Amino acid sequence: MEFRAMNEQEIRGWYSQEFIQTFPPNEQKPLHFILELIAGGRYTLMGLYNGPSLLGYASLQTHPDCPGYILLDYLGVTAARRNEGLGGHMLSLLEEKFRGKSCLIVEAESPIPGGDEAENALRNRRIGFYERSGLQRVYEMGACGIRCQVLTLGNPGGPDVLAEAHRTIYGPGRPDITIPLRPDETPAPAHWGKDT
């Protein structure tokens, strides 16, 4: 297996064949937005490959004003290869790549009090997956109309320092981002206007 940056053709294939089938509309960052971030040197889409076959992916967003902080924007395994431990394998590869150099920031959907039991179980399972992989809970945030639990791997430098770096990575053009999100606050709708 090889874990490497995808080229534009691979990204376009991933977007149309995997991404839009996996993530709900409000979480689907538009392709042109992803390509603009890549062109600006602030985004990398890593693919886990077995020969030419894509097994999984991890997208990483950065900002030049906060070196040492990396946002894991999306982490996923292709539908045919789920439940084989590949997500954990990719997290291990990222930890190895950035150990001692960077703090990895992860956002996972928080359970909704009184919400759908099956959906809440899935959200708790995702948070548990990250915690079993060594990440620590820090605060909640709002993004794309969703309340998320923020977890980190590496030294975040304290919650206030992390929150400032986290906001900087997103930049001022994302009115749907609230970092941190208070318990009484409601997340703003997705920046790109897609409904849930």
ZATORGU-894902 format. One record per residue: x, y, z of N, C-alpha, C in turn; residue in one letter. Coordinates in steps of 0.001 Angstrom, whole numbers, padded with zeros to 6 digits, always signed. Example, Ala and Ser with C-alpha at 12.3 -4.5 7.8 and 13.67 -1.06 7.14 Angstrom:
2
+013190-005690+007800+012300-004500+007800+013200-003300+007800A/+012850-002250+007080+013670-001060+007140+012900+000030+007870S/
END
This chain:
196
+000838-001185+000000+000000+000000+000000+000880+001245+000000M/+000342+002294-000624+001054+003572-000721+000102+004682-000282E/+000594+005579+000568-000184+006725+001052+000487+007959+000488F/-000172+008608-000465+000471+009709-001185-000552+010772-001573R/-000021+011942-001964-000880+013030-002433-001517+012636-003764A/-002783+012978-003922-003501+012698-005167-003239+013818-006172M/-003262+013465-007449-003185+014486-008492-004604+014968-008823N/-004727+015984-009663-006043+016571-009919-007024+015576-010534E/-006570+014750-011443-007453+013752-012060-007965+012773-010999Q/-007093+012339-010110-007507+011427-009039-008491+012111-008086E/-008255+013401-007812-009154+014152-006929-010535+014260-007559I/-010597+014547-008838-011891+014660-009515-012633+013317-009487R/-011925+012231-009701-012544+010906-009627-013040+010591-008223G/-012199+010885-007229-012588+010682-005828-013838+011484-005499W/-013877+012734-005939-014996+013616-005606-016308+013070-006174Y/-016302+012680-007447-017540+012245-008097-017947+010813-007739S/-016977+009946-007495-017290+008540-007267-017378+008139-005795Q/-016723+008888-004923-016684+008508-003508-017236+009593-002590E/-016711+010781-002701-017010+011856-001761-018500+012204-001716F/-019094+012511-002877-020498+012939-002866-021456+011791-002548I/-020975+010563-002607-021794+009417-002222-021736+009159-000711Q/-020686+009666-000054-020426+009343+001345-020891+010417+002318T/-020623+011673+002003-020902+012753+002942-022238+013418+002642F/-022971+013846+003689-024239+014538+003463-024006+015872+002755P/-025023+016367+002016-024841+017589+001214-024264+018776+001983P/-024695+019002+003233-024199+020171+003965-022723+020056+004327N/-022151+018847+004264-020731+018652+004576-019867+018567+003318E/-020475+018670+002154-019734+018515+000901-019120+019835+000458Q/-017856+019980+000773-017128+021165+000308-017119+021104-001224K/-017515+022183-001911-017521+022157-003380-016125+021873-003943P/-016106+021146-005052-014830+020770-005663-013989+021993-006003L/-014596+023038-006542-013811+024226-006913-013149+024845-005678H/-013808+024760-004529-013259+025280-003280-012027+024468-002869F/-012130+023135-002981-011000+022256-002664-009829+022542-003598I/-010109+022654-004899-009040+022898-005870-008384+024263-005665L/-009172+025277-005260-008602+026596-004970-007656+026529-003768E/-008054+025795-002720-007194+025638-001541-005904+024902-001904L/-006023+023878-002753-004833+023139-003204-003905+024063-003989I/-004485+024831-004924-003680+025761-005730-002978+026790-004854A/-003599+027153-003731-002998+028111-002807-002030+027488-001823G/-001779+026178-001957-000830+025491-001092-001338+025241+000324G/-002668+025293+000517-003232+025153+001857-004002+023853+002054R/-003993+022967+001076-004816+021761+001154-004099+020634+000427Y/-004128+019465+001014-003565+018268+000387-004564+017141+000554T/-004809+016430-000507-005672+015255-000440-004779+014037-000605L/-004674+013262+000480-003848+012053+000487-004726+010848+000161M/-004208+009948-000649-004925+008721-000976-004127+007514-000525G/-004819+006531+000043-004207+005250+000370-004518+004325-000796L/-003481+003888-001489-003649+003111-002715-003062+001715-002582Y/-003724+000784-003248-003180-000552-003483-003072-000644-004999N/-001877-000406-005534-001730-000272-006986-002537+000933-007425G/-003385+000785-008455-004192+001915-008911-005494+002108-008123P/-005803+001188-007211-007087+001226-006502-007033+002087-005247S/-007942+003052-005168-008060+003895-003984-008767+003113-002882L/-008132+003051-001711-008704+002357-000562-009283+003332+000458L/-008623+004479+000619-009049+005463+001606-008418+006804+001308G/-008822+007815+002064-008355+009169+001797-008361+009997+003072Y/-007499+010996+003091-007420+011960+004191-007095+013313+003572A/-007909+014314+003878-007617+015655+003361-007136+016521+004511S/-006096+017279+004244-005415+018076+005263-005406+019537+004858L/-005847+020400+005766-005879+021837+005504-004939+022544+006478Q/-004186+023510+005958-003222+024265+006767-003377+025756+006486T/-002588+026540+007184-002516+027980+006922-001091+028426+007229H/-000494+029268+006374+000891+029671+006614+001099+030457+007907P/+000051+031082+008429+000183+031862+009664+000169+031010+010927D/-000118+029714+010791-000071+028854+011991+000602+027526+011666C/+001920+027595+011410+002657+026348+011168+002583+025484+012423P/+002549+024210+012219+002474+023305+013357+001056+022863+013671G/+000064+023348+012915-001327+022937+013092-001885+022479+011752Y/-002505+021309+011760-003070+020730+010543-004487+020263+010858I/-005445+020677+010035-006828+020248+010181-007060+019030+009301L/-007480+017933+009913-007903+016748+009155-009339+017024+008727L/-009508+017461+007490-010810+017914+007007-011744+016736+006733D/-011273+015739+006027-012061+014531+005754-011150+013319+005918Y/-011701+012270+006493-011022+010972+006574-012056+009938+006202L/-011733+009102+005247-012705+008097+004829-012048+006905+004166G/-012816+005835+004143-012412+004598+003476-013459+004320+002410V/-013028+003883+001243-013982+003609+000166-014987+002552+000627T/-016185+002645+000069-017295+001786+000508-016931+000304+000492A/-016188-000125-000502-015847-001551-000625-014827-002023+000407A/-014140-001083+001086-013044-001473+001981-013264-001059+003440R/-014489-000698+003798-014754-000290+005180-014672-001470+006130R/-014432-001169+007389-014357-002150+008480-013184-003117+008340N/-012096-002642+007724-010877-003442+007600-009722-002818+008368E/-009990-001759+009135-008937-001101+009903-008130-000086+009118G/-008576+000260+007916-007800+001180+007083-007844+002616+007603L/-008968+003029+008226-009039+004370+008803-008009+004543+009904G/-007917+003553+010783-006914+003582+011844-005502+003546+011284G/-005311+002797+010202-003995+002723+009566-003584+004094+009025H/-004526+004794+008376-004203+006124+007848-003896+007106+008981M/-004649+007029+010080-004347+007901+011227-002949+007625+011761L/-002563+006351+011819-001209+005994+012272-000148+006567+011337S/-000414+006510+010030+000530+007066+009061+000657+008576+009221L/-000485+009248+009478-000448+010699+009698+000295+011029+010988L/+000055+010253+012028+000754+010494+013299+002261+010338+013111E/+002646+009303+012389+004073+009069+012135+004680+010222+011330E/+003939+010706+010331+004426+011779+009466+004601+013095+010229K/+003690+013395+011170+003693+014692+011834+004153+014656+013283F/+004505+013495+013807+004902+013370+015218+006014+014356+015564R/+005779+015130+016620+006767+016084+017089+006854+017360+016276G/+006140+017416+015147+006213+018589+014268+004910+019375+014230K/+003789+018687+014359+002499+019342+014167+001436+018767+015087S/+000431+019579+015350-000757+019159+016078-001854+018902+015044C/-002404+017708+015046-003478+017342+014134-004811+017670+014804L/-005652+018440+014127-006967+018834+014630-008021+018021+013884I/-008918+017393+014638-009978+016566+014057-011321+017066+014559V/-012310+017067+013677-013681+017438+014030-014580+016228+013783E/-015335+015831+014801-016262+014701+014675-017634+015150+015167A/-018671+014820+014417-020020+015230+014777-020374+014785+016194E/-020888+015728+016981-021313+015431+018354-022693+014788+018342S/-022962+013891+019294-024316+013348+019431-025303+014475+019746P/-026536+014317+019309-027586+015309+019540-028478+014825+020675I/-028531+015561+021790-029404+015140+022891-030838+014944+022401P/-031381+013762+022662-032742+013442+022231-032856+013141+020749G/-031722+013072+020036-031736+012817+018597-031915+011344+018281G/-031863+011043+017002-032010+009673+016517-030968+008764+017175D/-031431+007673+017767-030523+006787+018513-029456+006164+017630E/-029843+005733+016445-028865+005101+015547-027804+006105+015106A/-028232+007329+014774-027281+008359+014359-026357+008729+015514E/-026920+008879+016713-026086+009206+017881-025094+008090+018187N/-025504+006845+018013-024586+005720+018239-023426+005782+017256A/-023719+006133+016000-022672+006260+014982-021720+007405+015329L/-022272+008532+015782-021436+009670+016150-020548+009328+017350R/-021099+008651+018347-020292+008226+019502-019203+007240+019078N/-019540+006388+018129-018555+005406+017635-017382+006114+016952R/-017692+007156+016146-016622+007903+015465-015709+008598+016484R/-016320+009248+017476-015513+009927+018502-014666+008900+019241I/-015257+007742+019569-014517+006670+020231-013355+006167+019384G/-013548+006077+018067-012476+005664+017149-011279+006608+017281F/-011547+007914+017285-010450+008877+017404-009784+008797+018774Y/-010586+008630+019821-010007+008529+021165-009156+007267+021299E/-009605+006157+020731-008796+004915+020772-007496+005081+019988R/-007504+006008+019030-006301+006287+018235-005377+007298+018915S/-005721+007708+020138-004835+008577+020908-005198+010048+020906G/-006300+010442+020254-006682+011847+020236-007411+012214+021529L/-007309+013492+021890-007914+014013+023122-008990+015042+022779Q/-010120+014982+023504-011181+015983+023325-010704+017333+023868R/-011092+018420+023156-010692+019756+023596-011907+020660+023791V/-012697+020887+022764-013886+021739+022838-014834+021348+021717Y/-016039+021928+021742-016969+021736+020636-016923+022974+019747E/-017323+022793+018485-017342+023868+017505-018575+023709+016637M/-018895+024755+015868-019952+024680+014877-019355+024791+013489G/-019803+023908+012588-019343+023924+011195-020416+023283+010325A/-020742+023907+009204-021687+023331+008238-023055+023044+008863C/-023443+023820+009879-024711+023596+010539-024705+022464+011544G/-023516+021982+011915-023370+020814+012790-022536+021185+014004I/-022897+020630+015151-022066+020728+016353-021066+019582+016294R/-019785+019923+016439-018723+018917+016355-017863+018923+017609C/-017368+017748+017949-016368+017601+019001-015008+017751+018338Q/-014178+018616+018888-012819+018785+018371-011883+017952+019221V/-011040+017188+018546-010036+016355+019200-008684+016684+018587L/-007620+016443+019346-006287+016723+018822-005333+015564+019069T/-004342+015503+018203-003242+014568+018340-001974+015403+018277L/-001186+015357+019311-000004+016208+019402-000267+017300+020420G/+000658+018204+020577+000546+019258+021584-000188+020467+021016N/-001444+020709+021480-002186+021848+020942-001773+023191+021519P/-000995+023206+022622-000574+024459+023235-001632+025085+024110G/-002643+024334+024493-003735+024851+025321-004948+025190+024475G/-006152+025171+025072-007388+025378+024306-007468+026727+023584P/-007006+027809+024209-007092+029123+023562-006156+029230+022362D/-004959+028712+022508-003982+028724+021402-004506+027859+020254V/-005037+026687+020597-005591+025794+019577-006755+026461+018854L/-007681+027066+019608-008846+027709+018994-008422+028806+018021A/-007415+029585+018383-006928+030645+017492-006343+030056+016210E/-005533+029005+016339-004963+028348+015156-006069+027733+014304A/-007024+027106+014939-008146+026458+014257-008934+027488+013435H/-009246+028643+014044-009955+029715+013327-009112+030234+012157R/-007802+030360+012373-006916+030869+011324-006890+029931+010129T/-006888+028629+010369-006876+027660+009267-008104+027863+008377I/-009252+028084+008967-010462+028317+008176-010450+029675+007497Y/-009930+030685+008163-009896+032024+007597-011220+032753+007780G/-011227+034041+007421-012408+034870+007668-013577+034614+006717P/-013378+033865+005658-014430+033653+004661-015402+032541+004980G/-015426+032059+006198-016327+030951+006563-017253+031385+007703R/-018388+032026+007382-019304+032481+008430-020000+031341+009172P/-019893+030130+008665-020533+028984+009329-019642+028352+010393D/-018459+028894+010628-017526+028325+011601-017581+029121+012901I/-017823+028423+014011-017783+029027+015344-016867+028172+016208T/-015745+028745+016638-014732+028027+017419-014362+028851+018637I/-014575+028322+019822-015412+027173+020172-016890+027557+020134P/-017766+026562+020226-019212+026757+020241-019706+026505+021657L/-020385+027496+022222-020926+027339+023574-022100+026362+023558R/-022406+025742+024696-023531+024797+024751-024869+025401+024331P/-025066+026701+024549-026340+027339+024210-026371+027902+022786D/-025274+027797+022033-025228+028322+020670-025675+027264+019664E/-026266+027752+018563-026682+026884+017459-025713+027091+016300T/-025204+026001+015705-024289+026157+014566-024969+026842+013382P/-024227+027715+012695-024736+028397+011500-024800+027419+010331A/-025704+027652+009367-025800+026763+008202-024505+026736+007391P/-024369+025715+006574-023165+025533+005756-022898+026759+004880A/-021632+027099+004786-021154+028246+004002-021561+028141+002537H/-021573+026944+001989-021827+026768+000554-023305+026589+000251W/-024177+026710+001260-025619+026773+001026-026301+025464+000708G/-025652+024322+000919-026313+023039+000692-027104+022675+001942K/-028314+022207+001747-029162+021816+002875-028797+020437+003379D/-029225+020150+004638-029021+018808+005199-030053+017868+004656T/
END
